[in-house]
Amino acid sequence: MFPMGRRPRRVPLDRPTAAQHRYGLGQSAVATVFGIFAAFWVSYFLLVTALIRGWFGILAPDVTATLELFLITWLVVVVMLTLATLRLPLAFTAVFVLVALTVLFVLLGTEQASAGLTKTAGYILLVAAAVGVYLFFNSLSLATGGKAMPLGRPTLK
């Protein structure tokens, strides 16, 4: 029996996303970023799961080439996003440059079977996360009536 006789509502899996929330607030640029990052992680999960379980019928020698193609595709998307941020404060562009470098180093690590390059990608991603935390603190400061933190001048005017 459920409390007070109520059954829990079914929550659609595609609705409670940050992208949809931001789009609903009229923040389409932020929604695009959230949506693209969500698409990356979902597609990466599905690809890796499918490769491990053999769902696509890709033979073991072709797995590396499949991952390389996936990473090249996403590198192009992240570079496109980086170029789109050039009119925003520098901190936003920095996040995307760091994410692009992360994808590049993962790609190089995959191509060369190099744990060192892949580890370097992880360190770069940690720096990107730190810049993201800084941007979050700026948003939180503004939302609570505080002052804006310095984010740097835009690369393009």
N, C-alpha and C positions, 0 to 999 in steps of 0.2 A: 504494500500500500504506500502511496506517495503522500508526503505531508499535505495536509489540508485537502486531500482528495484530488490534487492536481497531478497530471502527468507532465513530465518534462517535455518542453517543446523541442522539436527536431530543428537543429541549426544547420542550414545548408553549408557545406564546406567551402563553397566559393564566395560566400557573402562577407564573412568577418575578416576581410583583408584590409591591410593598411592602404592599398591602392584604391579600393572602392571608397573607403572612408574619406581619403583626401580628395578624390574626384567629386564626391558629394559636397565637399566644402568649397569647391571651385578651384582647387589647387592642382590643376592638371599636370603641371611640370613635375611636382612631387609625386603625384599618382603614377606618372609614367616611369619614374625611377623605381618606385616600390614595385610596380608591376613587372618591370624588366628584371629586377633582381629576383623577384619571386619566380619568374619564368626560368631564370638560370638555374636556381636551386632545385626546382621541380624537375626540369629536364635532365639535370645532372644526376639526380637520384634515380630517375627512370632509366637513364642510359646505363649507369653503373649496375643497377639491379638487373637489367635485361642482359647485360654482358656477362655478369656472374652466373645467371641462371640459363643463359643460352636461348633466350626468347626470340632473338632476331636471327638466329642461325649463323652468327658471325663466328668464323673459326678463330682459334687462339692466335695464329700469326697475324690476323687482321685487326685484332683488338686495339693495338697501338695506333694504327692508322685511323681507326674510327675515333679514338679519343683525340687524336691530333686534329682531325676535321672538326670535331665538336669545339675544341678550344680555339681554333682559328676563327670559326664562326662567331663565337662569343667575344673574341678579341676585337673583331671588327665592330660589333655592337657597342662594346665598352669604349672604344676609341671614338665612335660616333657620339656617344653620350658625353665624352670628355670635350669634344669640340663644341657641343651644344652648351657647355657650362662656361665658356670663355667670357661671357658677359656678366657672369655672376661673380661675387667676391672670390678671391683666390683660394680660400679654404675649400670651397666646393669643387673647384677644378683640381685641387691637390688630391682630394679623395679619389676622383676618377682616374687621375694619372697613376696613383698608387695601385688602384684596382687593376688598371690595364697592365701595369708592370707585373702584378701578381699573376694574371692570366698568362702573360708572355713567359714568365719564368716557369710556370707549371707546364706550358707547352714545350719549352726548351728541355725541361727535365724529363718530360715524357718522350720526346724525340731522342734524347741522348741517354735515356735510362739513368739519369743522374739524381741521386738522392740529395746531393749538395744543392743543385739548382732548385729542386722542389722545396728543400728546407729554406732556402733564400726567399722563395715565394711566400712561405709561411711568415717569415719575419716582415716582409714588406706588407703583407696583409694585416699584421698586428699594428704597424704604423698607420695604415689606412683606418683601422678601427679606432685608434687613438685620435686621429683627426675627426672622425665621425663623432666620437664622444665629445670633443671640443665643440663641434657644431650643435650637438644636442644640448650641452650646457648653455650655449648662446640662446637657443630657442627657449629653454626653460627659464633663463633669466628674463627674457623679454615677456614671456607668458605670465610671470609672477610680478611684473612691474619693475624689474631691474633694468640696468643699462645693457646695451648691446656690447658684446665682446668684439675686439678687433678681428676682422675676418680677412683683411687684405683687400687691395684694390683689384677690380676686375682686370683680366688680361687684355680684353678688348673693351672699347668704350662705345 
